[in-house]
Amino acid sequence: MILHTRILEQAIDRGERARFVKEILVTPGPVPLSIVRKQLHDDQRGRPAESRAAVLLVHGFGQNRYAWHLPSRSLANHLAASGYDVYNVDLRGHGRSRHLGGEEPRGIDEYVSEDLPRAVEEVQRHTGAKPLFLAGHSLGGLLVYAAAPQLQGALSGIISLGSPYHFTRGSSTLGAIGMVFRAVHAHGAPNVKMPVASLGTVLRKVGRFADSRLYPVPLRGWHRDSLEPHVLDEHLRLALDRGGVKELATMFQWAGERRFGGKRGNYAERFEKLDMPLLVIAGANDTLAPPASVRPAHDRSRSSDKLYRALPLGHIDILVGREAPHTTWPLLTSWMHRRTGGVVAA
């Protein structure tokens, strides 16, 4: 269902702007999901421009759709301006999906078995047989890995950015925190909501100190001095949302078992057997998902068409940092472009 449609001009990066057709879609069913659709506007024809393919963007833990789209810098807008039909979803319990009455998730499995299949179905309803790529950041990338095998007939490729296939690997700090979370998980973790947005408010108040060498916390969501102050402020104000303790505990449990999906899950087997184009991007300066935790997804995949790249970026700035428009963004568009034959589809 389309809630409303608008034609508006928005920023892509710095002085670069364009006119887009923006639609807010809502999936049917008892747990509504909100999806923002963006297409480049063809001013001469007065309609959306033709597109190469569609791409569905999946945010990470404790975030929402704004992870991909900030007022000053927008990867979602870049993709639309590059000829893609872009769909930016708020998972259940996040962003506009929560405001529409979507219930809080009880665990990661609901994202995989319900949210992503329903979001893909909604995209197909609007695009038909157009090629579709599924892209996830952080936890969103893990959800993409887990859901892709059941969606392979609908997908032309999958992309992950800063997604720790072996969570905590390469970080002794995360490993120590994981020991605590695994103890909680062993006794049945209640899915208490973590006020991630409140953390963003605190970080905005400490301002430049959080971006300095004196900041005492060894884990930072971005590489130091990688985002201009106003862009960092936008991310902390808009993109940080909420997350469940049980979701995080599950990821730490997987880390303790040294297996994506855990010893009792079949996510790893299904993903690793999948022969589908795969792009895995890591941030060389990412303290939340170091390359050592990200690369195993590429190495263990049996895809005949796979690519791994480590870029000199951190966790947030891999999407919207100062250098992302010159590194991450062209890598994404060129990779998808080659897998659509360079042909623009109506």
LUMROVO-158179 format. One line per 10 residues: number of its first residue (from 0); their letters; for each residue x, y, z of C-alpha. Coordinates in steps of 0.1 Angstrom, whole numbers, always signed. Layout:
<recs>
NUM) A) X:Y:Z ~ ...
</recs>
This chain:
<recs>
0) MILHTRILEQ) +0:+0:+0 ~ +13:+35:-8 ~ +6:+60:+20 ~ +17:+90:-1 ~ +38:+101:-30 ~ +59:+133:-33 ~ +84:+149:-57 ~ +111:+166:-38 ~ +147:+179:-41 ~ +172:+164:-17
10) AIDRGERARF) +210:+163:-11 ~ +231:+134:-23 ~ +264:+147:-9 ~ +278:+182:-2 ~ +267:+204:-32 ~ +252:+176:-52 ~ +214:+175:-53 ~ +187:+159:-74 ~ +149:+156:-77 ~ +134:+124:-66
20) VKEILVTPGP) +100:+106:-64 ~ +95:+95:-28 ~ +68:+70:-19 ~ +61:+57:+16 ~ +49:+21:+13 ~ +34:-1:+41 ~ +33:-39:+39 ~ +0:-56:+46 ~ -5:-79:+76 ~ -6:-78:+114
30) VPLSIVRKQL) +29:-64:+117 ~ +32:-35:+92 ~ +66:-25:+78 ~ +73:+9:+65 ~ +95:+12:+34 ~ +106:+45:+18 ~ +109:+41:-20 ~ +132:+66:-39 ~ +135:+70:-77 ~ +152:+97:-97
40) HDDQRGRPAE) +126:+120:-112 ~ +127:+125:-150 ~ +118:+162:-152 ~ +113:+162:-189 ~ +88:+133:-188 ~ +73:+143:-155 ~ +77:+108:-140 ~ +102:+85:-123 ~ +133:+78:-145 ~ +139:+44:-158
50) SRAAVLLVHG) +159:+22:-135 ~ +185:-6:-139 ~ +173:-27:-110 ~ +159:-24:-75 ~ +178:-25:-42 ~ +163:-31:-8 ~ +184:-16:+21 ~ +183:-32:+56 ~ +196:-13:+86 ~ +216:-27:+115
60) FGQNRYAWHL) +211:-33:+152 ~ +197:-3:+171 ~ +192:+18:+140 ~ +166:+26:+114 ~ +163:+38:+78 ~ +183:+70:+84 ~ +214:+49:+86 ~ +213:+50:+48 ~ +199:+85:+44 ~ +209:+117:+62
70) PSRSLANHLA) +198:+152:+52 ~ +233:+161:+43 ~ +246:+129:+28 ~ +225:+100:+15 ~ +237:+67:+1 ~ +200:+59:-7 ~ +198:+91:-28 ~ +231:+83:-45 ~ +218:+49:-55 ~ +185:+64:-68
80) ASGYDVYNVD) +205:+90:-88 ~ +226:+63:-102 ~ +196:+46:-118 ~ +183:+23:-91 ~ +149:+19:-77 ~ +157:+21:-39 ~ +136:+7:-11 ~ +147:+16:+25 ~ +129:-5:+51 ~ +124:+1:+88
90) LRGHGRSRHL) +124:-34:+104 ~ +96:-41:+129 ~ +99:-21:+161 ~ +121:+5:+144 ~ +115:+39:+130 ~ +82:+45:+112 ~ +73:+8:+114 ~ +71:+12:+152 ~ +50:+43:+149 ~ +26:+24:+126
100) GGEEPRGIDE) +19:-1:+153 ~ +44:-28:+144 ~ +51:-50:+174 ~ +86:-53:+189 ~ +106:-83:+176 ~ +109:-113:+199 ~ +142:-122:+183 ~ +164:-122:+152 ~ +144:-151:+136 ~ +114:-129:+131
110) YVSEDLPRAV) +134:-105:+109 ~ +146:-134:+88 ~ +115:-155:+84 ~ +89:-127:+83 ~ +102:-91:+78 ~ +126:-96:+49 ~ +104:-120:+29 ~ +75:-95:+33 ~ +96:-66:+23 ~ +109:-84:-8
120) EEVQRHTGAK) +73:-93:-17 ~ +63:-57:-14 ~ +92:-46:-36 ~ +83:-72:-62 ~ +47:-59:-62 ~ +60:-26:-74 ~ +89:-37:-97 ~ +77:-69:-112 ~ +106:-89:-128 ~ +132:-61:-123
130) PLFLAGHSLG) +165:-74:-109 ~ +166:-70:-71 ~ +196:-67:-48 ~ +195:-71:-10 ~ +219:-49:+9 ~ +225:-49:+47 ~ +246:-29:+71 ~ +260:-45:+103 ~ +233:-68:+117 ~ +213:-60:+86
140) GLLVYAAAPQ) +239:-79:+66 ~ +236:-109:+88 ~ +199:-109:+82 ~ +205:-107:+45 ~ +228:-138:+47 ~ +202:-157:+67 ~ +172:-147:+45 ~ +188:-150:+11 ~ +185:-188:+6 ~ +147:-187:+10
150) LQGALSGIIS) +146:-157:-14 ~ +171:-168:-40 ~ +145:-170:-68 ~ +138:-133:-62 ~ +173:-119:-58 ~ +201:-110:-83 ~ +227:-105:-56 ~ +234:-98:-19 ~ +256:-71:-3 ~ +269:-67:+32
160) LGSPYHFTRG) +287:-37:+48 ~ +304:-40:+81 ~ +286:-73:+89 ~ +304:-95:+114 ~ +299:-131:+103 ~ +320:-142:+132 ~ +310:-116:+158 ~ +337:-103:+182 ~ +366:-119:+162 ~ +394:-93:+160
170) SSTLGAIGMV) +382:-74:+191 ~ +393:-84:+226 ~ +370:-58:+241 ~ +339:-72:+223 ~ +350:-107:+233 ~ +350:-97:+270 ~ +316:-81:+267 ~ +304:-112:+250 ~ +312:-133:+280 ~ +287:-113:+301
180) FRAVHAHGAP) +260:-114:+275 ~ +264:-152:+270 ~ +259:-156:+307 ~ +227:-137:+305 ~ +216:-156:+275 ~ +222:-189:+292 ~ +196:-181:+318 ~ +171:-168:+293 ~ +175:-131:+284 ~ +144:-110:+286
190) NVKMPVASLG) +142:-88:+255 ~ +145:-55:+273 ~ +147:-26:+249 ~ +180:-8:+248 ~ +176:+30:+244 ~ +202:+34:+217 ~ +187:+68:+207 ~ +195:+80:+243 ~ +231:+70:+238 ~ +231:+91:+206
200) TVLRKVGRFA) +218:+121:+227 ~ +247:+116:+251 ~ +273:+114:+224 ~ +259:+146:+208 ~ +263:+164:+241 ~ +299:+154:+245 ~ +305:+165:+209 ~ +341:+168:+199 ~ +354:+148:+229 ~ +337:+117:+215
210) DSRLYPVPLR) +357:+122:+183 ~ +390:+129:+199 ~ +420:+108:+208 ~ +412:+114:+245 ~ +379:+95:+242 ~ +384:+65:+267 ~ +360:+40:+252 ~ +378:+15:+229 ~ +347:+9:+209 ~ +334:+37:+187
220) GWHRDSLEPH) +307:+36:+161 ~ +329:+56:+136 ~ +365:+61:+128 ~ +379:+92:+144 ~ +375:+124:+123 ~ +358:+105:+95 ~ +325:+125:+97 ~ +320:+162:+96 ~ +304:+174:+129 ~ +271:+182:+113
230) VLDEHLRLAL) +269:+148:+96 ~ +278:+130:+128 ~ +252:+150:+146 ~ +225:+141:+120 ~ +233:+104:+124 ~ +233:+104:+162 ~ +200:+124:+161 ~ +181:+105:+134 ~ +196:+70:+127 ~ +200:+56:+163
240) DRGGVKELAT) +168:+39:+174 ~ +164:+10:+198 ~ +175:-26:+201 ~ +166:-57:+221 ~ +189:-72:+246 ~ +179:-106:+233 ~ +190:-98:+198 ~ +225:-87:+210 ~ +227:-117:+234 ~ +219:-140:+205
250) MFQWAGERRF) +248:-125:+184 ~ +272:-129:+213 ~ +260:-165:+217 ~ +268:-172:+181 ~ +302:-157:+187 ~ +308:-180:+217 ~ +299:-210:+195 ~ +321:-196:+167 ~ +294:-201:+142 ~ +271:-177:+123
260) GGKRGNYAER) +236:-187:+134 ~ +248:-209:+163 ~ +254:-246:+165 ~ +217:-254:+164 ~ +209:-231:+136 ~ +211:-238:+99 ~ +218:-202:+87 ~ +255:-209:+81 ~ +249:-241:+60 ~ +222:-225:+39
270) FEKLDMPLLV) +241:-193:+32 ~ +275:-209:+25 ~ +259:-233:+0 ~ +242:-205:-18 ~ +256:-197:-53 ~ +245:-161:-57 ~ +266:-130:-65 ~ +280:-117:-32 ~ +297:-85:-23 ~ +313:-83:+12
280) IAGANDTLAP) +326:-49:+24 ~ +346:-44:+56 ~ +358:-13:+73 ~ +396:-15:+80 ~ +391:+9:+109 ~ +359:-6:+122 ~ +361:-15:+159 ~ +326:-30:+161 ~ +330:-53:+130 ~ +367:-56:+124
290) PASVRPAHDR) +377:-72:+90 ~ +387:-104:+109 ~ +350:-108:+118 ~ +336:-98:+84 ~ +358:-116:+59 ~ +348:-152:+69 ~ +314:-146:+51 ~ +333:-142:+18 ~ +358:-170:+25 ~ +332:-196:+36
300) SRSSDKLYRA) +307:-188:+8 ~ +307:-212:-21 ~ +294:-186:-45 ~ +311:-186:-79 ~ +308:-148:-80 ~ +320:-132:-49 ~ +341:-102:-40 ~ +356:-89:-7 ~ +369:-54:-1 ~ +383:-38:+30
310) LPLGHIDILV) +380:+0:+29 ~ +398:+25:+52 ~ +366:+33:+71 ~ +347:+27:+103 ~ +313:+13:+112 ~ +290:+43:+105 ~ +313:+61:+80 ~ +313:+31:+57 ~ +278:+44:+47 ~ +279:+82:+52
320) GREAPHTTWP) +314:+92:+61 ~ +334:+119:+44 ~ +352:+94:+22 ~ +322:+70:+16 ~ +311:+88:-16 ~ +345:+82:-31 ~ +350:+46:-19 ~ +319:+27:-7 ~ +293:+43:-30 ~ +311:+38:-64
330) LLTSWMHRRT) +320:+2:-53 ~ +283:-6:-47 ~ +270:+9:-79 ~ +297:-5:-102 ~ +293:-40:-87 ~ +255:-39:-92 ~ +258:-23:-127 ~ +281:-51:-139 ~ +256:-77:-127 ~ +227:-61:-146
340) GGVVAA) +246:-62:-178 ~ +248:-24:-180 ~ +213:-23:-194 ~ +187:+2:-181 ~ +154:-16:-177 ~ +120:+1:-179
</recs>
